[in-house]
């Protein structure tokens, strides 16, 4: 069956609504994970039984997150950044026939994103920031823009295989010296499991003291993590993880997958394969962690090896489901509500950090460590509701979100018109 050729050169001042909706969904999924990270001590995300009374409910939410959300939504966000690279370059070429100016704007886009990432991480306390990595790795995408979609997919899969093999090697080497630890952990009658939990709780107490204190104390505690994220972690992890997903985004955009241009049968197969393989791999990983009492030192390295492949397949499952919804007309019905969130993704991403820091940390309302994992669902819903409402109201009056306006003004080297155009159907936010 033939498929319509993807439109690689959209007319100026037009949005691709499907991309905006998908970006909004990815942003919401990322916060589902991040709200736990903001609210609980380091390591508590992977120890759902340790804090709180509702252990079964907390473990159930953890398992759902591990299988369907963790890594997959972050991967989806990275895929959309890769697609947005091609969209931006296509629009820039239409606006200017000067090749140097197009390149200049593209690299301004990346460098400005790096600046936003530094501010987000070091000043706003978003220590798990993605913007720095996106800006830095985005600069590598430009020379690859003309590769075929299949070539981009092959390179991305190679990066994932390398990453998973490196992870396996590290875990296997560590496990060789921890076989006794593994056996003690798997023995449910052993006192060792209780000792590990006690040690973890003692580690948590240091985080309780820190994150319930002042901005300066929290800032000093986060510096080593941020520096690692933006230096050694960048080249040992993010280069393969984030970079691979960006290449996939470029490929899927070129192949028309992201915008519903494939057949319903294609998306049904994509969703089935993605959920079957991704669900199996992540399900086995989650079971292994639960079986080892969430002790990372006691995991089977063979079962933990295919992390990136598993999350890639789960992401494809989500994309397949989204494609089905496009073909059935459901996306058109939810677009008025979700597309504005995606159009203001930068503002909303940073906004999630600001709202969380002010709610959880000691210089704000100070709820850090006081809510169980299941109770954080209400915080998640409240923040998402605020952003859904605020994004829709804001974009009724303005063309850009606040940070999107600043970003675009810095890219073009001049203030961009902020007021909404007379015809909202042709306004480019």
C-alpha positions in Angstrom: 0.0 0.0 0.0 1.4 3.4 -0.9 1.5 6.2 1.6 1.3 9.9 1.1 4.7 11.6 1.0 5.5 13.5 4.2 5.4 17.3 3.9 8.9 18.3 4.8 8.4 22.0 4.1 5.3 23.3 5.9 4.3 26.8 5.0 5.4 29.5 7.3 3.3 30.2 10.4 1.7 26.8 10.5 1.9 24.3 13.3 1.8 20.5 13.0 -1.0 19.9 15.5 -0.2 16.2 16.0 3.4 17.0 17.1 2.1 19.6 19.6 -0.4 17.1 21.1 2.2 14.4 21.3 4.7 16.8 22.9 2.0 17.8 25.5 1.5 14.1 26.3 5.2 13.5 26.7 5.6 16.5 29.0 2.8 15.2 31.2 4.4 11.8 31.3 7.7 13.2 32.3 6.2 15.0 35.2 4.5 11.8 36.4 8.1 10.6 37.0 9.6 13.9 38.1 7.0 14.6 40.8 8.3 11.6 42.7 11.9 12.7 42.3 11.1 16.2 43.6 9.1 14.9 46.5 11.2 12.1 47.9 14.9 11.4 48.8 17.4 10.3 46.2 16.9 6.6 45.7 13.4 6.5 47.0 12.0 6.3 43.5 13.4 2.8 43.2 12.5 1.8 46.7 8.6 2.0 46.7 8.1 -0.1 49.9 10.4 1.8 52.1 8.4 5.0 52.8 4.8 5.1 53.7 2.1 2.7 54.9 0.3 1.9 51.6 3.1 -0.4 50.4 1.0 -2.4 47.9 -0.4 0.7 46.3 3.0 2.4 46.2 4.6 -0.7 44.6 1.7 -0.9 42.1 2.2 2.7 41.0 6.0 2.1 40.8 5.5 -1.0 38.6 3.1 0.9 36.3 5.7 3.7 36.0 8.6 1.4 35.4 6.9 -0.5 32.6 4.9 2.1 30.8 6.3 5.6 31.7 9.9 5.7 33.0 12.3 6.2 30.1 9.5 6.0 27.5 8.1 9.4 28.0 11.5 10.9 28.2 12.4 9.1 25.1 9.2 10.4 23.4 10.2 13.9 24.3 13.6 13.4 22.8 12.1 11.9 19.7 10.0 15.1 19.3 13.1 17.2 19.7 14.7 15.4 16.9 11.6 15.9 14.7 11.5 19.6 15.7 15.0 19.9 14.4 13.8 19.1 10.9 10.7 21.3 11.3 12.8 24.3 12.4 15.3 23.9 9.5 12.5 23.6 7.0 10.8 26.8 8.3 14.2 28.6 8.5 14.9 27.7 4.9 11.6 29.1 3.8 12.1 32.3 5.7 15.7 32.9 4.4 17.5 31.6 1.3 20.8 32.6 2.9 22.3 29.3 4.0 24.7 30.9 6.5 21.7 32.6 8.2 19.9 29.3 8.5 22.9 27.6 10.1 23.4 30.6 12.4 19.8 30.4 13.6 20.0 26.7 14.1 23.1 26.9 16.3 21.7 29.9 18.2 18.7 27.7 18.9 21.0 25.0 20.4 23.3 27.4 22.3 20.4 29.3 23.8 18.9 25.9 25.0 22.2 25.2 26.7 22.0 28.5 28.5 18.4 27.7 29.6 19.6 24.3 30.8 22.3 25.9 32.9 19.8 28.3 34.5 17.2 25.6 35.0 19.8 23.3 36.7 22.0 25.6 38.7 19.5 28.4 39.7 16.0 26.9 39.6 17.3 23.6 41.1 16.1 21.3 38.3 19.0 18.9 38.8 17.8 16.3 36.3 17.6 18.9 33.6 17.1 17.8 29.9 17.6 21.2 28.2 21.4 21.2 28.5 21.7 17.8 26.9 19.2 18.7 24.2 21.1 21.9 23.3 24.5 20.2 23.3 23.4 17.0 21.4 21.3 19.1 19.1 24.4 20.6 17.6 25.4 17.1 16.4 22.1 16.7 14.5 22.7 19.3 11.9 25.2 17.3 9.8 22.9 14.3 9.9 19.8 16.1 8.7 19.9 14.7 5.1 20.4 11.1 6.0 17.6 8.7 5.0 15.2 7.7 7.7 16.3 4.1 7.6 19.9 5.1 8.1 19.0 7.3 11.1 17.1 4.3 12.6 20.1 2.0 12.1 22.5 4.5 13.8 20.2 5.0 16.7 19.7 1.3 17.3 23.5 0.9 17.2 23.8 3.5 19.9 21.2 1.7 22.0 23.0 -1.6 21.7 26.3 0.0 22.7 24.7 1.7 25.7 23.0 -1.5 26.9 26.2 -3.5 26.4 28.2 -0.9 28.4 25.5 -1.1 31.2 25.6 -4.9 31.2 29.4 -4.9 31.4 29.4 -2.5 34.4 26.7 -4.5 36.2 28.2 -7.8 35.4 31.6 -6.7 36.7 30.1 -5.4 39.9 28.0 -8.5 40.4 31.1 -10.8 40.1 32.1 -9.4 43.5 28.6 -9.3 44.9 27.4 -12.9 44.4 27.2 -13.3 48.2 25.2 -10.1 48.4 22.8 -11.4 45.7 22.2 -14.6 47.5 21.6 -12.9 50.9 19.2 -10.5 49.3 17.2 -13.3 47.5 17.0 -15.2 50.8 13.8 -13.7 52.3 14.6 -15.3 55.7 17.9 -13.4 55.9 18.4 -10.5 58.2 20.5 -8.9 55.5 17.4 -7.4 53.8 16.4 -5.6 57.0 19.9 -4.2 57.3 19.9 -2.9 53.8 16.5 -1.2 54.4 17.9 0.4 57.6 20.9 1.7 55.8 18.7 3.2 53.1 16.5 4.9 55.7 19.6 6.4 57.3 20.7 7.7 53.9 17.2 9.2 53.4 17.5 11.1 56.6 20.3 13.2 55.2 18.1 14.2 52.3 15.2 15.0 54.6 17.5 17.4 56.5 18.8 19.0 53.4 15.7 19.5 51.3 13.7 20.8 54.2 16.2 23.5 54.8 17.3 26.6 52.9 17.9 27.3 49.2 21.7 27.6 49.7 21.9 24.2 51.5 19.9 22.5 48.7 22.0 24.3 46.1 25.2 23.0 47.6 23.9 19.5 47.8 22.8 19.4 44.2 26.0 20.8 42.6 27.9 17.4 42.4 24.8 15.8 40.8 24.4 18.6 38.2 28.1 18.7 37.3 28.0 14.9 36.8 24.9 15.1 34.6 26.4 17.8 32.4 29.9 16.3 32.1 30.8 12.6 32.5 27.2 11.4 32.4 26.7 13.3 29.2 29.2 11.2 27.3 28.7 7.9 29.1 24.9 7.9 29.0 23.0 10.8 27.4 25.0 10.7 24.2 23.6 7.2 23.6 20.2 7.6 25.3 19.1 11.1 24.3 21.1 11.3 21.1 19.7 8.0 19.9 16.1 9.0 20.5 16.7 12.3 18.7 17.9 10.4 15.6 14.8 8.2 15.8 12.7 11.3 15.9 14.3 12.6 12.7 13.7 9.3 11.1 10.1 8.9 12.1 9.3 12.4 11.0 10.8 11.7 7.6 8.9 8.5 7.4 5.6 10.2 8.3 5.0 8.1 11.4 4.7 11.0 13.9 1.9 12.8 12.0 -0.4 9.9 11.2 0.5 9.5 7.6 0.9 5.7 7.8 -2.0 3.3 7.6 -4.2 2.2 10.5 -2.8 -1.4 10.0 0.8 0.0 10.4 0.0 1.7 13.7 -1.9 -1.4 15.0 1.2 -3.5 14.4 3.5 -0.9 15.8 1.5 -0.6 19.0 1.2 -4.4 19.4 4.9 -5.1 18.8 6.0 -2.1 21.0 3.9 -3.0 24.0 4.6 -6.8 23.7 8.4 -6.5 23.5 8.7 -3.4 25.6 6.3 -4.7 28.2 8.0 -8.0 28.4 11.5 -6.5 28.8 10.5 -3.9 31.3 8.2 -6.3 33.1 11.1 -8.7 33.6 13.3 -5.9 34.8 10.7 -4.7 37.3 10.0 -8.3 38.6 13.8 -8.8 39.0 14.1 -5.6 41.1 11.1 -6.6 43.2 12.5 -10.1 43.7 15.8 -8.6 44.8 14.0 -6.4 47.3 14.8 -3.4 45.2 18.5 -3.8 45.9 20.4 -2.7 42.8 23.5 -4.6 43.8 21.6 -7.9 43.7 20.1 -7.6 40.2 20.7 -10.1 37.5 22.8 -8.2 34.9 21.4 -10.3 32.0 17.8 -9.3 32.9 18.7 -5.7 33.3 20.8 -5.4 30.1 18.2 -4.4 27.4 17.0 -1.2 29.1 17.3 1.1 26.1 15.9 -1.4 23.7 13.0 -2.0 26.1 12.1 1.6 26.5 12.5 2.2 22.7 9.9 -0.5 22.1 7.6 0.9 24.7 7.9 4.3 23.1 7.0 2.8 19.8 4.0 1.3 21.4 2.9 4.7 22.6 3.5 6.1 19.1 1.5 3.3 17.6 -1.4 4.0 19.9 -1.2 7.7 19.1 -1.2 6.9 15.4 -4.3 4.8 15.9 -6.0 7.8 17.6 -5.0 10.0 14.7 -6.5 7.7 12.2 -9.7 7.3 14.2 -10.1 11.1 14.6 -9.6 11.1 18.4 -6.6 13.4 18.3 -8.5 16.1 16.6 -11.0 16.1 19.5 -8.3 16.4 22.2 -6.1 18.7 20.4 -7.7 22.0 21.6 -6.8 20.9 25.2 -3.4 19.3 24.8 -1.9 21.1 21.9 -1.4 24.3 23.9 0.6 22.4 26.5 2.9 21.1 23.8 3.2 24.5 22.1 4.4 25.9 25.5 6.6 22.9 26.3 9.6 24.9 27.4 7.6 27.2 29.6 5.7 24.2 31.1 8.8 22.1 31.6 10.5 24.8 33.6 7.2 25.7 35.3 6.9 22.1 36.6 10.2 22.6 38.3 9.3 25.9 39.8 6.0 24.7 41.1 7.5 21.5 42.6 10.4 23.3 44.2 8.1 25.8 45.8 5.8 23.1 47.1 8.3 20.5 48.3 11.5 22.3 49.4 12.1 23.8 52.7 12.2 27.5 51.5 8.8 26.9 50.1 5.9 25.0 51.6 8.2 22.2 52.8 6.3 19.1 51.9 9.5 17.1 51.0 9.2 13.5 52.2 5.8 14.0 53.9 3.7 12.4 51.1 3.6 8.8 50.0 4.0 7.9 46.4 0.3 7.4 45.8 -0.5 10.8 47.5 1.8 12.5 44.9 -0.8 11.6 42.3 -2.9 14.5 43.6 0.1 16.9 43.3 0.7 15.6 39.8 -3.0 16.2 38.8 -3.0 19.6 40.3 0.1 20.8 38.5 -1.1 19.4 35.1 -4.5 21.0 35.6 -2.9 24.3 36.2 -0.8 24.0 33.1 -3.7 22.8 30.9 -5.8 25.8 31.9 -3.0 28.4 31.9 -1.6 27.2 28.5 -5.1 27.4 26.9 -5.8 30.9 28.3 -2.3 32.3 27.5 -2.4 31.2 23.9 -5.7 32.8 23.3 -4.0 36.1 23.7 -0.4 35.5 22.7 1.5 33.7 19.9 4.2 32.3 22.2 4.6 31.0 25.7 6.9 33.3 27.8 10.0 31.2 27.5 9.2 30.3 23.9 9.0 34.0 23.0 12.4 34.7 24.8 14.0 31.6 23.0 12.7 32.7 19.6 13.8 36.3 20.1 17.3 35.1 21.0 17.4 32.8 18.0 16.4 35.6 15.5 18.4 38.3 17.3 15.3 40.6 17.6 12.1 40.8 19.6 9.4 38.7 18.1 5.8 40.0 17.9 4.0 38.6 20.9 0.4 39.5 20.3 -1.7 36.8 18.8 -2.3 37.3 15.0 -5.7 38.3 13.8 -6.4 34.8 12.3 -5.6 32.2 14.9 -5.6 29.4 12.4 -2.4 30.8 10.8 -0.6 32.0 13.9 2.7 30.2 14.6 3.3 30.0 18.3 
